[in-house]
């Protein structure tokens, strides 16, 4: 299993999440990038990046039952699943730009949430496969350490 798939499975660990989010489009994004011919690589890279970013926001949402992060993750996942070009990705996410702005301005999270949001920002800034791969690897390490049960007990 690739670190990309590991990240997805750590982020979407409940049966309901797995059924909704572990779609063929989401699961295949990294492998499709790896197999893409040069002209298709920019689009396939964007889809891979969407999968990483959506997973990170989903983890943030789970840490604090944070609806805004959950909605933003859904926007990214929808773009990953339905977009047919980089421009289509930009359009879909652009329609929800206000949601992403609010994500940072209305957010109170714990230290783990801040780490995840930093990784999310780094995933969006990654402009090369090696950079996104490094963020993805770090995200897997962080996701393995998250304790959602302790968060639930605190509420």
C-alpha positions in Angstrom: 0.0 0.0 0.0 1.4 3.4 -0.9 1.7 6.2 1.6 -1.0 8.0 -0.2 -3.5 5.1 0.3 -2.3 4.8 3.9 -3.1 8.5 4.5 -6.6 8.0 2.9 -7.3 5.0 5.1 -6.1 6.8 8.2 -8.2 9.8 7.5 -11.3 7.9 6.4 -11.3 5.2 8.9 -15.0 4.7 9.7 -17.1 2.5 7.5 -19.3 5.4 6.6 -16.3 7.6 5.6 -14.8 4.7 3.6 -17.9 4.1 1.7 -18.3 7.8 0.9 -14.8 8.9 0.3 -12.6 5.9 -0.7 -13.9 6.1 -4.2 -12.0 4.7 -7.2 -11.1 8.3 -8.2 -9.7 9.1 -4.7 -7.9 5.8 -4.3 -6.4 5.9 -7.8 -5.2 9.5 -7.8 -1.6 8.8 -6.9 -1.2 5.8 -9.1 -2.8 7.7 -12.0 -0.2 10.5 -11.5 2.6 8.0 -11.5 1.4 6.4 -14.8 0.4 9.6 -16.6 2.0 10.7 -19.8 3.7 14.1 -19.7 0.8 16.1 -21.0 -1.6 14.6 -18.4 0.8 15.0 -15.4 -0.3 18.5 -14.3 -3.9 17.4 -14.0 -3.1 14.1 -12.3 -0.8 15.9 -9.9 -3.6 18.3 -9.0 -5.9 15.3 -8.3 -3.3 13.7 -6.1 -2.8 17.0 -4.3 -6.6 17.2 -3.8 -6.6 13.8 -2.2 -3.9 14.7 0.3 -5.5 18.0 1.1 -9.0 16.6 1.6 -7.6 13.9 3.9 -5.9 16.5 6.0 -9.0 18.6 6.4 -11.0 15.5 7.2 -8.6 14.7 10.0 -9.0 18.3 11.3 -12.7 17.9 11.2 -12.6 14.7 13.2 -10.3 16.2 15.9 -12.7 18.9 16.8 -16.0 18.0 15.2 -15.3 21.1 13.0 -18.0 21.4 10.4 -16.2 24.0 8.3 -13.2 21.7 7.8 -15.6 18.9 7.0 -17.4 21.0 4.3 -14.0 22.2 2.9 -12.8 18.6 2.7 -16.0 17.7 0.9 -15.4 20.4 -1.7 -11.9 19.1 -2.4 -13.1 15.5 -2.6 -15.9 16.5 -5.0 -13.4 18.3 -7.2 -11.1 15.2 -7.1 -14.0 13.0 -8.1 -15.6 15.1 -10.8 -13.1 17.6 -12.3 -11.9 16.9 -15.8 -9.1 19.5 -16.0 -7.0 21.8 -13.8 -9.2 24.7 -14.9 -12.3 22.7 -13.7 -10.6 22.1 -10.4 -9.9 25.8 -10.0 -13.6 26.6 -10.9 -15.0 24.2 -8.5 -12.8 25.3 -5.6 -13.1 29.0 -6.6 -16.9 28.8 -6.2 -16.2 27.9 -2.5 -13.3 30.3 -1.9 -15.1 32.0 0.9 -15.3 28.7 2.8 -11.6 28.2 2.6 -11.0 31.8 3.8 -13.3 31.2 6.8 -11.4 28.0 7.6 -8.5 30.0 8.8 -10.2 33.0 10.3 -12.9 31.1 12.3 -10.7 28.3 13.5 -9.8 27.3 17.0 -7.9 24.0 17.2 -5.6 22.1 19.4 -1.9 21.6 18.6 -2.7 18.5 16.5 -5.2 20.5 14.5 -2.6 23.3 13.9 -0.1 20.7 12.7 -2.7 19.3 10.2 -3.6 22.8 8.9 0.1 23.5 8.4 0.4 20.3 6.4 -2.7 21.3 4.5 -1.2 24.7 3.6 2.1 22.9 2.6 0.1 20.5 0.4 -1.5 23.4 -1.4 1.8 25.1 -1.9 3.6 22.0 -3.1 4.5 22.5 -6.8 6.5 19.4 -7.4 6.0 15.7 -6.7 8.9 15.5 -4.3 7.4 18.3 -2.2 3.9 16.8 -2.1 5.4 13.4 -1.4 7.2 14.8 1.6 4.0 16.4 2.9 2.2 13.2 2.4 4.8 11.1 4.3 4.7 13.6 7.2 0.9 13.5 7.2 0.9 9.7 7.5 3.2 10.0 10.5 1.0 12.6 12.1 -2.2 10.8 11.3 -0.9 7.6 12.9 -0.3 9.5 16.2 -3.8 11.2 16.4 -6.0 10.1 19.3 -9.6 10.7 18.3 -10.9 8.7 21.3 -9.2 11.1 23.7 -10.8 14.0 21.9 -14.2 12.4 22.1 -13.9 11.8 25.8 -12.9 15.4 26.5 -16.2 16.7 25.1 
